[in-house]
Amino acid sequence: MYTEAIAARLLRVAPSTPHYWLEGGNQGWLIVTRDSRIGENRGEMAAVRDDGAKMVALNQKDAATKWGQLEVFMTRWRDIEALTRAPGPFIWRASRTALTRIPLD
C-alpha cells in the first residue's frame, strides 16, 4: 500500500487533483482507502461509479492504526485479491470479520 503522496507521484498527478486516486482505477488498480465514510460522500461514490473504479475501504474502527490496517488487509487478503479480478465499478468495506458491499446508487 502506498501513502497518498507516493500514489499521486506514481500516477503522475498532483494530490490536490480532485479524486486523483481514480487514476489508479483507470490503470486497472484496486484502490484501497482508509476513508470508511466514503459511503456518505455522494460525490466520491459518483466518481467511482462513473470512472468504473474498484475500491476497498478499510473499516475505520478496525483500521485506526497502521497495525490495524495491516490486520484488516491481511485478514481479508483472499477476498481483496479476488476483487482485483472482478469488474468495476464497486466499493467494498473491509473489516477483520467481513467484506461488505457499499451500494453506489
Secondary structure, DSSP 8 states (H G I E B T S, - for coil): ---HHHHHHHHTS-TTSTTTTHHHHHTT-EEEE--TTGGG-HHHHHHHHHHT-EEEEE-TTTTSSHHHHHHHHHHTHHHHHHHTTS-S-EEEEE-SS-EEEE---
